[in-house]
Amino acid sequence: MKKTLIIAMVVSALCAGAAYASSPAENDKIQYLIASVENLQGAKFIRNGSEYDGKEAAGHLRMKLKKAGGRVRTADDFIKLCASQSYLSGEPYTVRFADGRVIRAEDYFRDRLKESAR
């Protein structure tokens, strides 16, 4: 009986998480943000002191998004929870452009989000 109750609670929690998933419009924004870093030419995504190209960075962001599950409901949630800093070290992610300019990844993604709203 106790085992059945635990299973029922787990299934309920999973269903509740699915109910809070992002809307199609928010999902499109999140996918746009990931694609924007994936397609950056000559830029490096810096995470915990190591450099990654756009494809590697996008793969990492997709993994974090998947692990975040229902906690990410909006593009803003994605930026805060997945794209701004390392979950393990707390260090902010940065982007170094081909011209040498370095900005915080959070600023990069917020700028892309503003552009997508235009």
C-alpha positions in Angstrom: 0.0 0.0 0.0 2.8 2.4 1.0 4.6 1.6 -2.3 1.5 2.3 -4.3 1.0 5.7 -2.6 4.6 6.7 -3.3 4.2 5.7 -7.0 1.0 7.7 -7.2 2.7 10.8 -5.7 5.6 10.5 -8.1 3.3 10.2 -11.1 1.3 13.2 -9.9 4.4 15.3 -9.5 5.5 14.5 -13.0 2.2 15.4 -14.4 2.1 18.6 -12.5 5.5 19.5 -13.9 4.4 18.9 -17.4 1.4 21.2 -16.9 3.8 24.1 -16.2 5.9 23.5 -19.3 6.5 26.6 -21.4 4.0 27.7 -23.9 4.8 27.3 -27.6 5.6 31.0 -27.9 8.0 30.8 -25.0 9.5 27.6 -26.3 10.1 29.3 -29.6 12.0 32.1 -27.8 14.1 29.7 -25.9 15.0 27.8 -29.1 15.8 31.1 -30.8 18.2 32.0 -27.9 20.0 28.6 -28.1 20.2 28.9 -31.9 21.7 32.4 -31.6 24.7 31.1 -29.7 24.9 27.9 -31.8 25.3 30.1 -34.9 27.8 32.6 -33.6 30.7 32.8 -35.9 34.2 33.2 -34.4 32.9 33.5 -30.8 33.6 31.4 -27.8 31.2 30.5 -25.0 33.3 30.5 -21.7 32.1 28.2 -19.0 34.1 27.5 -15.8 37.3 28.9 -17.4 37.0 26.7 -20.5 36.1 27.8 -24.1 33.5 26.2 -26.2 32.3 26.8 -29.7 28.7 27.7 -30.4 27.6 24.1 -31.2 29.1 22.8 -27.9 27.6 25.7 -26.0 24.2 25.0 -27.5 24.4 21.3 -26.6 25.2 22.2 -23.0 22.3 24.7 -22.8 19.9 22.1 -24.2 21.1 19.6 -21.6 20.6 22.1 -18.8 17.1 23.0 -20.2 16.2 19.3 -20.2 17.4 18.9 -16.6 15.6 22.0 -15.5 12.3 20.5 -16.7 9.2 22.3 -15.7 11.1 24.9 -13.7 11.7 26.7 -17.1 8.4 28.1 -18.3 9.6 31.3 -20.0 12.6 32.6 -21.9 13.5 34.7 -18.8 13.5 31.5 -16.7 15.8 29.9 -19.3 18.2 32.8 -19.1 18.2 32.8 -15.2 18.3 29.0 -14.7 20.2 27.7 -17.6 22.2 30.3 -19.6 23.7 32.7 -17.1 26.0 30.8 -14.8 27.4 27.4 -13.8 25.1 25.4 -11.5 28.2 23.7 -10.0 30.6 26.6 -9.5 28.2 29.6 -9.6 30.6 31.4 -12.0 28.9 33.5 -14.7 29.1 32.3 -18.3 30.7 34.8 -20.7 30.8 35.1 -24.5 34.0 36.3 -26.2 33.4 37.6 -29.7 35.8 37.4 -32.7 36.8 41.0 -32.0 37.9 40.1 -28.5 35.0 41.8 -26.7 33.8 39.8 -23.7 30.3 40.1 -22.2 28.3 38.2 -19.6 26.2 35.5 -21.3 23.2 36.8 -19.4 23.6 40.1 -21.1 24.1 38.4 -24.5 20.9 36.4 -24.1 18.8 39.3 -22.8 19.9 41.4 -25.8 18.9 38.6 -28.2 15.5 38.3 -26.4 14.9 42.1 -26.9 15.9 41.8 -30.6 13.4 38.9 -31.1 10.6 41.1 -29.6 11.1 43.8 -32.3 
